[in-house]
Amino acid sequence: MSGALDGIRVLDLSRVLAGPWSTQILGDLGAEVIKVEQPGAGDDTRAWGPPFLAQSTDSAYFSCANRNKQSIAVDIATPKGAEIIRRLAATADVVVENFRVGGLARFGLDYDSLAAIKPDLVWCSITGFGQTGPDKDRGGYDFLIQGLSGLMSVTGAADGPPMKVGVPISDLTTGLYAAIAILAALRHRDNTGQGQRIDLSLLEAQLAVMSNQAASWLNGGTEPGRLGNQHPNIVPYQVFTCADGDILIATANDRQWAKLVRVLGLDALADAPPFATMSVRSANKHALLAAIEPVLAGWSSAELVEALNNAGVPSGRVNTVPEALAAPQVKARGLVRSIERRDGSEVRFVGFPAQLSATPASYRRAPPRAGEDTRAILRDVLHLSEAEIGRLFSTGTVAHGLADD
């Protein structure tokens, strides 16, 4: 089957995670992605190990965001290197970059310069704080953004310090918003013939996904705080301790609450005035927990999860990452995949999570070695002669990859 984005070429000038995450999504959906890297260095995350991929100095971290891409190593700071990027942009539908504000303008590779060459170009700039405003020149990093956005203020135990999330969530959500915005801009281009510039920041993307916490403050004046594993509005909705370990229980409505207390043999609590509705359960949280926690502590975790799931109460174990990836449901859905690099080594990864019936995601290329497609791109995309390609290599404008063809 063909991908939904077959025929779309993406020039990826981004590095680390937010930009590469967005371009990997486009690649999974069928787009051709050309990743531009610095000769001799490559993407910063190639060195972010251990662990490293087999037979490689590339980190496992790098592999999470760079499948379905070709890699060309170009020194864009040289006139000839900048000209290669301009020529590649002229063939592209989308450019994604995460340089600091104005960073590409000194090479003549900013949006205005490239849109003059290709007016229908969709350009996505990802920065820490956006192209305008008093903080536009500051660098943006996931950890910094988690703190500045308020996310850390609502993460962690109530009596503990602010905590970051266990994955780089600000980068990842920014990458998702970038992919969504790019698809919308491509739709507009197809309808009107007009390209456009997308100005996306990590800070704004993370603030957008503050979702219910932001809404509580904006509309109710309630300043969110840290609640550990508890929910700010729903009770009981947290981790509970059983006789042999912890489980999650997530009762999102009054029906599920009634089912929970029946399983626990506490039927009288279902309609008791302090607990009968979601709002009063939230107001009387401490009394509710005092009533059910001793009973929960008497159950084995496996027996309680089975009983609750059979009754229609959402519950489950707190899995480790290995346990989650090996779960029968995950195996049945085929989410964990593998692909071979050109040297025959295997890269395992978590695939695209949505299953499209007509245009499913595909995994055509393993995460590339730095610059491994340099010669092929110069030859097949820019149609340079072997003599021209040889001169570019000899001057250091472009570089060979370890597996260059």
SULBEL-V369343 format. One record per residue. N is the residue number from 1. OMEGA is omega as a letter, one per 30 degrees, with the letter a starting at -180 (999 if undefined). NEAR is the number of other ideal C-beta (glycine too) atoms within 8 Angstrom. D_FIRST is the distance of its C-alpha to the first C-alpha in Angstrom with 1 decimal. Layout:
# SULBEL-V369343
N & OMEGA & NEAR & D_FIRST
N & OMEGA & NEAR & D_FIRST
This chain:
# SULBEL-V369343
1 & l & 6 & 0.0
2 & l & 5 & 3.8
3 & a & 13 & 6.6
4 & a & 7 & 9.4
5 & l & 9 & 11.7
6 & l & 8 & 10.3
7 & l & 4 & 13.7
8 & l & 12 & 15.9
9 & a & 12 & 18.3
10 & l & 16 & 20.4
11 & a & 13 & 23.7
12 & l & 13 & 24.8
13 & a & 13 & 28.6
14 & l & 13 & 28.8
15 & a & 9 & 29.9
16 & a & 11 & 30.7
17 & a & 12 & 28.6
18 & l & 16 & 28.2
19 & l & 18 & 26.7
20 & l & 17 & 24.5
21 & a & 15 & 23.3
22 & a & 18 & 22.1
23 & l & 16 & 20.4
24 & l & 14 & 18.7
25 & l & 12 & 17.2
26 & l & 15 & 16.0
27 & l & 15 & 14.6
28 & a & 14 & 12.7
29 & l & 12 & 11.1
30 & a & 12 & 10.1
31 & l & 15 & 13.6
32 & a & 8 & 15.5
33 & l & 14 & 18.6
34 & a & 16 & 21.9
35 & a & 14 & 24.4
36 & a & 12 & 28.0
37 & a & 14 & 30.6
38 & l & 7 & 34.3
39 & l & 11 & 35.5
40 & a & 6 & 37.2
41 & a & 7 & 36.1
42 & l & 10 & 32.5
43 & a & 12 & 31.3
44 & a & 8 & 34.1
45 & l & 13 & 32.1
46 & a & 11 & 31.7
47 & a & 7 & 35.4
48 & l & 8 & 35.1
49 & g & 8 & 35.8
50 & g & 5 & 36.6
51 & l & 6 & 34.4
52 & l & 10 & 32.7
53 & a & 14 & 29.7
54 & l & 6 & 30.6
55 & a & 5 & 32.2
56 & l & 10 & 32.0
57 & l & 5 & 34.0
58 & a & 11 & 31.0
59 & l & 14 & 31.3
60 & l & 10 & 29.1
61 & a & 8 & 29.4
62 & a & 14 & 27.8
63 & a & 13 & 24.7
64 & a & 8 & 24.1
65 & a & 10 & 23.1
66 & l & 12 & 21.9
67 & l & 14 & 18.7
68 & l & 11 & 16.0
69 & l & 15 & 18.9
70 & a & 13 & 21.0
71 & l & 15 & 24.8
72 & a & 15 & 27.5
73 & a & 16 & 31.1
74 & l & 13 & 33.2
75 & a & 10 & 36.7
76 & l & 10 & 36.3
77 & l & 6 & 40.1
78 & l & 9 & 40.9
79 & l & 5 & 41.0
80 & l & 9 & 38.7
81 & l & 13 & 36.2
82 & l & 13 & 36.2
83 & l & 8 & 35.7
84 & l & 14 & 32.5
85 & l & 15 & 31.2
86 & l & 13 & 32.2
87 & l & 9 & 30.4
88 & l & 15 & 27.2
89 & l & 14 & 27.5
90 & l & 8 & 28.0
91 & a & 8 & 24.4
92 & l & 13 & 22.9
93 & a & 10 & 21.8
94 & l & 16 & 22.9
95 & l & 13 & 25.7
96 & l & 16 & 26.4
97 & l & 12 & 29.8
98 & l & 12 & 32.3
99 & l & 9 & 35.5
100 & a & 7 & 38.7
101 & l & 8 & 39.8
102 & a & 7 & 40.8
103 & a & 7 & 39.6
104 & a & 10 & 37.5
105 & a & 9 & 40.0
106 & l & 6 & 42.4
107 & a & 9 & 39.9
108 & a & 8 & 39.1
109 & l & 13 & 35.6
110 & a & 9 & 35.9
111 & a & 9 & 34.0
112 & a & 6 & 36.7
113 & a & 11 & 36.8
114 & l & 14 & 33.1
115 & l & 12 & 32.7
116 & l & 6 & 35.5
117 & a & 9 & 33.3
118 & a & 10 & 30.1
119 & a & 7 & 31.1
120 & a & 9 & 27.6
121 & l & 15 & 26.9
122 & a & 14 & 25.8
123 & l & 14 & 28.1
124 & l & 17 & 28.1
125 & l & 13 & 31.3
126 & l & 15 & 31.7
127 & l & 16 & 35.3
128 & a & 12 & 37.5
129 & l & 11 & 39.4
130 & a & 12 & 38.0
131 & a & 7 & 39.2
132 & l & 5 & 42.4
133 & a & 6 & 45.1
134 & a & 3 & 47.8
135 & a & 9 & 45.4
136 & a & 11 & 42.9
137 & l & 5 & 44.1
138 & l & 7 & 43.9
139 & a & 5 & 41.3
140 & l & 11 & 39.0
141 & a & 7 & 38.0
142 & a & 11 & 36.3
143 & l & 8 & 39.6
144 & a & 9 & 41.6
145 & l & 15 & 39.4
146 & l & 15 & 39.4
147 & a & 10 & 43.2
148 & a & 7 & 43.6
149 & a & 11 & 41.2
150 & a & 11 & 43.2
151 & a & 15 & 40.5
152 & a & 11 & 42.9
153 & l & 9 & 45.7
154 & a & 10 & 44.0
155 & a & 11 & 42.6
156 & a & 9 & 44.8
157 & a & 6 & 47.8
158 & a & 7 & 50.2
159 & a & 3 & 53.0
160 & a & 8 & 51.0
161 & l & 4 & 49.9
162 & a & 9 & 46.9
163 & l & 9 & 43.8
164 & l & 10 & 40.4
165 & a & 9 & 37.2
166 & l & 3 & 36.0
167 & a & 5 & 32.8
168 & a & 9 & 32.8
169 & l & 12 & 31.9
170 & l & 15 & 33.1
171 & a & 13 & 30.8
172 & l & 12 & 27.8
173 & l & 12 & 28.4
174 & l & 17 & 29.0
175 & l & 16 & 25.7
176 & l & 11 & 24.1
177 & l & 11 & 26.2
178 & l & 17 & 25.4
179 & l & 11 & 21.6
180 & a & 8 & 22.4
181 & l & 11 & 24.9
182 & l & 15 & 22.7
183 & l & 8 & 20.1
184 & l & 8 & 23.1
185 & l & 13 & 24.5
186 & l & 12 & 21.4
187 & l & 8 & 21.5
188 & l & 10 & 25.2
189 & a & 14 & 24.6
190 & a & 6 & 22.3
191 & a & 5 & 25.0
192 & a & 6 & 28.0
193 & a & 4 & 27.3
194 & l & 8 & 29.1
195 & l & 12 & 28.2
196 & l & 9 & 30.0
197 & l & 9 & 31.2
198 & l & 12 & 30.3
199 & a & 9 & 33.2
200 & l & 14 & 32.3
201 & l & 13 & 34.6
202 & a & 16 & 34.5
203 & a & 14 & 37.6
204 & l & 9 & 36.3
205 & a & 13 & 33.0
206 & l & 16 & 35.0
207 & l & 10 & 37.5
208 & a & 9 & 34.9
209 & l & 8 & 33.7
210 & l & 11 & 37.4
211 & a & 7 & 36.6
212 & l & 8 & 39.1
213 & l & 11 & 41.6
214 & a & 10 & 41.8
215 & l & 9 & 42.1
216 & l & 11 & 44.9
217 & a & 11 & 46.9
218 & a & 6 & 46.2
219 & a & 6 & 47.0
220 & a & 7 & 49.3
221 & a & 5 & 51.0
222 & l & 6 & 50.0
223 & a & 5 & 49.5
224 & l & 10 & 47.0
225 & l & 7 & 48.1
226 & a & 12 & 46.9
227 & a & 9 & 46.7
228 & l & 9 & 45.2
229 & l & 6 & 42.8
230 & l & 9 & 44.2
231 & a & 8 & 42.7
232 & a & 9 & 44.8
233 & a & 6 & 44.7
234 & l & 11 & 43.6
235 & f & 12 & 45.9
236 & a & 13 & 45.4
237 & a & 10 & 42.2
238 & l & 10 & 42.6
239 & l & 8 & 43.0
240 & a & 12 & 45.8
241 & l & 8 & 47.7
242 & a & 13 & 48.0
243 & a & 7 & 50.4
244 & l & 5 & 48.0
245 & a & 7 & 45.7
246 & l & 10 & 43.8
247 & l & 14 & 41.3
248 & l & 13 & 39.7
249 & a & 14 & 40.7
250 & l & 8 & 39.1
251 & a & 13 & 40.9
252 & l & 7 & 39.6
253 & a & 7 & 41.7
254 & l & 8 & 45.0
255 & l & 6 & 43.5
256 & l & 12 & 42.0
257 & l & 14 & 45.4
258 & l & 10 & 47.2
259 & a & 12 & 45.0
260 & a & 15 & 45.5
261 & l & 13 & 49.3
262 & l & 11 & 49.4
263 & a & 11 & 47.6
264 & a & 9 & 50.1
265 & a & 6 & 53.0
266 & a & 10 & 53.9
267 & a & 7 & 53.6
268 & a & 7 & 56.4
269 & a & 11 & 54.4
270 & a & 11 & 51.8
271 & l & 7 & 54.1
272 & a & 8 & 56.6
273 & a & 6 & 57.4
274 & a & 9 & 56.4
275 & a & 11 & 53.0
276 & a & 10 & 52.1
277 & a & 6 & 49.7
278 & a & 11 & 47.2
279 & a & 6 & 49.5
280 & l & 11 & 52.6
281 & l & 15 & 50.8
282 & a & 10 & 49.8
283 & a & 6 & 53.4
284 & a & 10 & 54.7
285 & a & 10 & 52.2
286 & l & 6 & 54.8
287 & l & 8 & 56.6
288 & a & 14 & 53.4
289 & l & 10 & 52.3
290 & a & 8 & 55.8
291 & a & 10 & 55.6
292 & a & 15 & 52.3
293 & l & 10 & 52.1
294 & l & 8 & 54.9
295 & l & 11 & 53.3
296 & a & 13 & 49.9
297 & l & 9 & 51.6
298 & a & 6 & 52.8
299 & l & 11 & 49.4
300 & a & 8 & 47.3
301 & a & 13 & 43.9
302 & a & 6 & 41.9
303 & a & 8 & 44.0
304 & l & 14 & 43.9
305 & l & 12 & 40.1
306 & a & 8 & 39.8
307 & a & 10 & 42.4
308 & l & 14 & 41.1
309 & l & 11 & 37.5
310 & a & 6 & 38.9
311 & a & 10 & 40.9
312 & l & 6 & 38.0
313 & a & 12 & 39.1
314 & a & 11 & 36.5
315 & l & 11 & 37.5
316 & l & 9 & 36.4
317 & l & 10 & 37.4
318 & a & 7 & 37.4
319 & l & 8 & 35.0
320 & l & 5 & 35.0
321 & l & 6 & 31.9
322 & l & 6 & 31.6
323 & a & 9 & 32.2
324 & a & 9 & 29.6
325 & a & 9 & 26.8
326 & a & 7 & 28.0
327 & a & 9 & 28.3
328 & l & 5 & 27.1
329 & l & 6 & 25.1
330 & l & 11 & 23.3
331 & a & 9 & 22.6
332 & a & 6 & 21.4
333 & l & 7 & 18.8
334 & a & 7 & 17.6
335 & l & 8 & 18.4
336 & a & 11 & 20.2
337 & l & 10 & 18.1
338 & a & 8 & 19.2
339 & a & 11 & 18.3
340 & l & 9 & 20.7
341 & a & 15 & 22.5
342 & l & 8 & 23.6
343 & l & 7 & 26.8
344 & l & 5 & 25.2
345 & a & 10 & 26.1
346 & l & 8 & 24.0
347 & l & 13 & 23.1
348 & a & 6 & 22.5
349 & l & 12 & 21.3
350 & a & 8 & 20.5
351 & l & 11 & 16.9
352 & a & 7 & 15.7
353 & a & 5 & 17.4
354 & l & 5 & 15.5
355 & a & 5 & 12.9
356 & a & 8 & 10.7
357 & a & 4 & 9.7
358 & a & 5 & 7.3
359 & a & 9 & 6.3
360 & l & 9 & 7.4
361 & l & 10 & 9.4
362 & a & 9 & 8.9
363 & a & 11 & 12.1
364 & a & 4 & 12.4
365 & l & 11 & 16.1
366 & l & 9 & 19.1
367 & a & 12 & 21.8
368 & l & 15 & 23.5
369 & a & 12 & 27.1
370 & l & 15 & 29.1
371 & a & 16 & 28.8
372 & a & 14 & 26.9
373 & a & 14 & 24.9
374 & a & 16 & 28.0
375 & a & 10 & 28.7
376 & a & 9 & 25.1
377 & l & 13 & 24.8
378 & a & 15 & 28.3
379 & a & 11 & 27.6
380 & a & 6 & 24.1
381 & a & 9 & 24.0
382 & l & 10 & 27.7
383 & l & 5 & 28.6
384 & l & 8 & 31.7
385 & l & 5 & 33.8
386 & l & 6 & 34.6
387 & l & 6 & 38.1
388 & l & 9 & 36.9
389 & l & 13 & 34.6
390 & l & 8 & 37.6
391 & l & 8 & 39.9
392 & l & 13 & 37.6
393 & a & 11 & 37.4
394 & a & 6 & 41.2
395 & a & 8 & 42.1
396 & l & 8 & 39.9
397 & l & 11 & 37.9
398 & a & 16 & 34.7
399 & l & 11 & 34.5
400 & l & 9 & 32.8
401 & a & 14 & 30.7
402 & a & 7 & 31.4
403 & a & 10 & 28.5
404 & a & 10 & 28.6
405 & 999 & 6 & 27.4
